[in-house]
Amino acid sequence: MRFIKGFGQFWYDFVIGDDWKIAVAVVAALAVTLVVVLAGVSTAAATIAGGVLLLLFFVASVVIDVRS
């Protein structure tokens, strides 16, 4: 049981880390990119859009941290 708890804590710390907002930004950007790909847009355009979204979401999370 200790192994399972340690394994879960490792992945939580690895994915969430110090700032949960960045993890949410990554998941949101990936989800939007998946929806765009499933909508039939070319993979290259979806990848570029996903990268731009990731950058925008990351900047938004940093602005939220700096503002408060």
Summary of the structure (lengths in Angstrom):
residues: 68
radius of gyration: 15.4
end to end distance: 39.4
largest distance: 45.5
contacts: 157
relative contact order: 0.13
helix: 85%
strand: 0%
